[in-house]
Amino acid sequence: MNEILDYLTNAKIMELANDGRVLFGAGVLLILSLIFRWKYLLALLFGLGGTMIVIRYANLGEGEAAIDQNLVTFGLGAALVAAILIYFLFISSD
């Protein structure tokens, strides 16, 4: 158990997003949430995945693009993810 906690405390978020074990676990949770219709778990997984995709697309981890371009890309992407989550959780009917 201590090894797992040490791994998680020393890992970076982008490294965890590329780890096969984490992706497998997220995939299993995604399939279970679809099968059992767990709306909130599905929304959480979508929110985390969407945010990770926006961070990777905006090159925030590498610092390659200009800060203004990073900020605009991240802001618009995060707003889009938030809008989809708001629609999914509050507006759409089951």
MDAnalysis code that builds the backbone (N, CA, C; Angstrom):
import MDAnalysis as mda
import numpy as np

u = mda.Universe.empty(282, n_residues=94, atom_resindex=np.repeat(np.arange(94), 3), trajectory=True)
u.add_TopologyAttr("name", ["N", "CA", "C"] * 94)
u.add_TopologyAttr("resid", np.arange(1, 95))
u.add_TopologyAttr("resname", ["MET", "ASN", "GLU", "ILE", "LEU", "ASP", "TYR", "LEU", "THR", "ASN", "ALA", "LYS", "ILE", "MET", "GLU", "LEU", "ALA", "ASN", "ASP", "GLY", "ARG", "VAL", "LEU", "PHE", "GLY", "ALA", "GLY", "VAL", "LEU", "LEU", "ILE", "LEU", "SER", "LEU", "ILE", "PHE", "ARG", "TRP", "LYS", "TYR", "LEU", "LEU", "ALA", "LEU", "LEU", "PHE", "GLY", "LEU", "GLY", "GLY", "THR", "MET", "ILE", "VAL", "ILE", "ARG", "TYR", "ALA", "ASN", "LEU", "GLY", "GLU", "GLY", "GLU", "ALA", "ALA", "ILE", "ASP", "GLN", "ASN", "LEU", "VAL", "THR", "PHE", "GLY", "LEU", "GLY", "ALA", "ALA", "LEU", "VAL", "ALA", "ALA", "ILE", "LEU", "ILE", "TYR", "PHE", "LEU", "PHE", "ILE", "SER", "SER", "ASP"])
u.atoms.positions = np.array([
    [0.820, -1.186, 0.000],
    [0.000, 0.000, 0.000],
    [0.869, 1.256, 0.000],
    [1.969, 1.221, 0.740],
    [2.854, 2.383, 0.786],
    [3.477, 2.669, -0.575],
    [3.750, 1.617, -1.350],
    [4.325, 1.802, -2.681],
    [3.340, 2.511, -3.609],
    [2.077, 2.170, -3.500],
    [1.058, 2.808, -4.332],
    [0.931, 4.280, -3.966],
    [0.899, 4.588, -2.675],
    [0.799, 5.978, -2.241],
    [2.033, 6.778, -2.634],
    [3.226, 6.165, -2.546],
    [4.442, 6.856, -2.983],
    [4.407, 7.139, -4.482],
    [3.912, 6.174, -5.261],
    [3.814, 6.367, -6.705],
    [2.857, 7.511, -7.039],
    [1.719, 7.548, -6.362],
    [0.733, 8.588, -6.648],
    [1.189, 9.967, -6.196],
    [1.908, 10.053, -5.093],
    [2.366, 11.357, -4.627],
    [3.514, 11.896, -5.448],
    [4.303, 11.035, -6.067],
    [5.440, 11.480, -6.864],
    [5.121, 11.615, -8.344],
    [3.969, 11.148, -8.778],
    [3.622, 11.167, -10.196],
    [3.059, 12.529, -10.595],
    [3.276, 12.869, -11.828],
    [2.689, 14.078, -12.393],
    [1.389, 13.694, -13.091],
    [0.495, 14.664, -13.238],
    [-0.821, 14.376, -13.811],
    [-0.701, 13.882, -15.248],
    [0.155, 14.500, -16.040],
    [0.279, 14.087, -17.431],
    [0.939, 12.708, -17.545],
    [1.816, 12.354, -16.596],
    [2.380, 11.011, -16.599],
    [1.308, 9.985, -16.267],
    [0.430, 10.315, -15.312],
    [-0.659, 9.408, -14.979],
    [-1.628, 9.242, -16.146],
    [-1.817, 10.299, -16.922],
    [-2.742, 10.222, -18.057],
    [-2.204, 9.308, -19.150],
    [-0.898, 9.078, -19.183],
    [-0.299, 8.199, -20.188],
    [-0.021, 6.804, -19.662],
    [-0.258, 6.558, -18.385],
    [0.004, 5.257, -17.789],
    [-1.079, 4.265, -18.211],
    [-0.662, 3.098, -18.637],
    [-1.604, 2.091, -19.115],
    [-2.548, 1.591, -18.046],
    [-2.059, 1.476, -16.808],
    [-2.915, 0.996, -15.724],
    [-4.025, 1.993, -15.413],
    [-3.699, 3.270, -15.452],
    [-4.701, 4.301, -15.187],
    [-5.724, 4.343, -16.320],
    [-5.250, 4.259, -17.557],
    [-6.168, 4.251, -18.703],
    [-7.070, 3.020, -18.683],
    [-6.525, 1.865, -18.302],
    [-7.332, 0.648, -18.207],
    [-8.406, 0.806, -17.132],
    [-8.026, 1.340, -15.973],
    [-8.987, 1.553, -14.896],
    [-10.079, 2.531, -15.289],
    [-9.696, 3.605, -15.981],
    [-10.691, 4.576, -16.445],
    [-11.617, 3.953, -17.480],
    [-11.063, 3.108, -18.336],
    [-11.887, 2.424, -19.331],
    [-12.888, 1.474, -18.697],
    [-12.441, 0.741, -17.685],
    [-13.344, -0.167, -16.975],
    [-14.455, 0.624, -16.285],
    [-14.085, 1.730, -15.626],
    [-15.101, 2.565, -14.983],
    [-16.068, 3.158, -15.997],
    [-15.557, 3.535, -17.162],
    [-16.419, 4.079, -18.208],
    [-17.419, 3.034, -18.684],
    [-16.965, 1.826, -18.916],
    [-17.864, 0.754, -19.366],
    [-18.893, 0.430, -18.292],
    [-18.444, 0.355, -17.019],
    [-19.393, 0.085, -15.931],
    [-20.422, 1.197, -15.795],
    [-19.983, 2.440, -15.965],
    [-20.940, 3.547, -15.843],
    [-21.937, 3.554, -16.990],
    [-21.525, 3.085, -18.153],
    [-22.469, 2.975, -19.272],
    [-23.447, 1.820, -19.072],
    [-22.949, 0.696, -18.578],
    [-23.809, -0.475, -18.379],
    [-24.837, -0.214, -17.284],
    [-24.376, 0.307, -16.150],
    [-25.263, 0.509, -15.007],
    [-25.923, 1.891, -14.987],
    [-25.675, 2.697, -16.012],
    [-26.259, 4.031, -16.145],
    [-25.961, 4.923, -14.927],
    [-24.669, 4.935, -14.552],
    [-24.209, 5.800, -13.471],
    [-23.889, 7.159, -14.072],
    [-24.861, 8.030, -14.014],
    [-24.788, 9.325, -14.684],
    [-23.666, 10.203, -14.127],
    [-23.497, 10.242, -12.828],
    [-22.519, 11.135, -12.228],
    [-21.086, 10.640, -12.425],
    [-20.875, 9.343, -12.387],
    [-19.545, 8.812, -12.669],
    [-19.178, 9.058, -14.128],
    [-20.113, 8.886, -15.017],
    [-19.865, 9.157, -16.436],
    [-19.541, 10.631, -16.660],
    [-20.256, 11.511, -15.981],
    [-19.977, 12.941, -16.093],
    [-18.606, 13.278, -15.520],
    [-18.233, 12.643, -14.410],
    [-16.917, 12.876, -13.825],
    [-15.809, 12.414, -14.768],
    [-15.960, 11.246, -15.338],
    [-14.958, 10.739, -16.279],
    [-14.870, 11.615, -17.526],
    [-16.020, 12.075, -18.019],
    [-16.002, 12.973, -19.173],
    [-15.313, 14.284, -18.831],
    [-15.613, 14.834, -17.663],
    [-15.002, 16.092, -17.250],
    [-13.490, 15.978, -17.103],
    [-13.035, 14.915, -16.457],
    [-11.591, 14.712, -16.296],
    [-10.911, 14.460, -17.632],
    [-11.507, 13.603, -18.438],
    [-10.926, 13.312, -19.749],
    [-10.915, 14.523, -20.659],
    [-12.012, 15.256, -20.666],
    [-12.075, 16.462, -21.496],
    [-11.070, 17.510, -21.070],
    [-10.908, 17.669, -19.766],
    [-9.929, 18.637, -19.271],
    [-8.513, 18.208, -19.620],
    [-8.216, 16.926, -19.518],
    [-6.883, 16.438, -19.881],
    [-6.614, 16.645, -21.371],
    [-7.621, 16.427, -22.206],
    [-7.455, 16.653, -23.644],
    [-7.217, 18.126, -23.933],
    [-7.949, 19.008, -23.251],
    [-7.756, 20.449, -23.446],
    [-6.358, 20.867, -22.999],
    [-5.896, 20.352, -21.871],
    [-4.552, 20.687, -21.389],
    [-3.499, 20.217, -22.375],
    [-3.666, 19.016, -22.887],
    [-2.682, 18.495, -23.848],
    [-2.726, 19.283, -25.153],
    [-3.918, 19.631, -25.619],
    [-4.046, 20.379, -26.872],
    [-3.502, 21.796, -26.746],
    [-3.656, 22.399, -25.570],
    [-3.184, 23.767, -25.363],
    [-1.691, 23.818, -25.087],
    [-1.034, 22.665, -25.019],
    [0.407, 22.567, -24.750],
    [0.787, 23.226, -23.434],
    [-0.051, 23.101, -22.432],
    [0.265, 23.696, -21.137],
    [1.372, 22.922, -20.431],
    [1.454, 21.628, -20.679],
    [2.482, 20.832, -20.033],
    [3.862, 21.096, -20.587],
    [3.977, 21.349, -21.878],
    [5.273, 21.541, -22.501],
    [5.701, 22.995, -22.532],
    [4.762, 23.907, -22.489],
    [5.094, 25.323, -22.561],
    [5.576, 25.742, -23.937],
    [5.089, 25.080, -24.984],
    [5.564, 25.357, -26.339],
    [4.928, 26.602, -26.952],
    [3.659, 26.818, -26.722],
    [2.959, 27.929, -27.372],
    [3.072, 29.189, -26.514],
    [2.719, 30.309, -27.111],
    [2.730, 31.568, -26.374],
    [1.661, 31.542, -25.289],
    [1.874, 32.276, -24.219],
    [0.964, 32.245, -23.079],
    [-0.431, 32.734, -23.459],
    [-0.540, 33.718, -24.346],
    [-1.861, 34.206, -24.755],
    [-2.627, 33.129, -25.509],
    [-1.950, 32.422, -26.400],
    [-2.603, 31.359, -27.156],
    [-2.995, 30.214, -26.219],
    [-2.138, 29.894, -25.261],
    [-2.465, 28.845, -24.290],
    [-3.695, 29.211, -23.488],
    [-3.750, 30.451, -23.045],
    [-4.862, 30.891, -22.207],
    [-6.181, 30.872, -22.975],
    [-6.180, 31.346, -24.198],
    [-7.401, 31.365, -25.003],
    [-7.852, 29.939, -25.316],
    [-6.916, 29.087, -25.716],
    [-7.260, 27.701, -26.047],
    [-7.791, 26.968, -24.824],
    [-7.102, 27.118, -23.702],
    [-7.549, 26.449, -22.485],
    [-8.898, 26.995, -22.015],
    [-9.082, 28.299, -22.071],
    [-10.337, 28.898, -21.643],
    [-11.518, 28.447, -22.473],
    [-11.356, 28.451, -23.788],
    [-12.454, 28.019, -24.667],
    [-12.730, 26.523, -24.522],
    [-11.677, 25.735, -24.416],
    [-11.860, 24.292, -24.248],
    [-12.521, 23.949, -22.931],
    [-12.094, 24.593, -21.850],
    [-12.698, 24.346, -20.540],
    [-14.154, 24.811, -20.516],
    [-14.448, 25.922, -21.187],
    [-15.833, 26.402, -21.255],
    [-16.707, 25.408, -22.034],
    [-16.164, 24.833, -23.102],
    [-16.907, 23.840, -23.876],
    [-17.179, 22.589, -23.043],
    [-16.176, 22.103, -22.324],
    [-16.364, 20.935, -21.455],
    [-17.413, 21.256, -20.388],
    [-17.338, 22.446, -19.783],
    [-18.301, 22.834, -18.759],
    [-19.716, 22.940, -19.329],
    [-19.837, 23.484, -20.530],
    [-21.162, 23.596, -21.155],
    [-21.763, 22.225, -21.428],
    [-20.959, 21.298, -21.896],
    [-21.456, 19.941, -22.156],
    [-21.864, 19.270, -20.854],
    [-21.061, 19.453, -19.793],
    [-21.419, 18.867, -18.500],
    [-22.702, 19.477, -17.938],
    [-22.865, 20.772, -18.061],
    [-24.091, 21.422, -17.580],
    [-25.297, 20.899, -18.342],
    [-25.171, 20.768, -19.652],
    [-26.282, 20.224, -20.434],
    [-26.581, 18.786, -20.012],
    [-25.528, 17.979, -19.867],
    [-25.690, 16.565, -19.552],
    [-26.300, 16.371, -18.164],
    [-25.895, 17.187, -17.199],
    [-26.350, 16.973, -15.823],
    [-27.667, 17.677, -15.505],
    [-27.901, 18.871, -16.087],
    [-29.036, 19.659, -15.632],
    [-30.137, 19.865, -16.669],
    [-29.809, 19.876, -17.942],
    [-30.800, 20.236, -18.944],
    [-31.447, 19.012, -19.587],
    [-30.630, 18.051, -19.986],
    [-31.196, 16.887, -20.695],
    [-32.018, 16.033, -19.741],
    [-33.042, 15.403, -20.298],
    [-33.870, 14.527, -19.493],
    [-33.440, 13.085, -19.724],
    [-33.687, 12.257, -18.720],
    [-33.308, 10.852, -18.831],
    [-34.261, 10.180, -19.705],
])
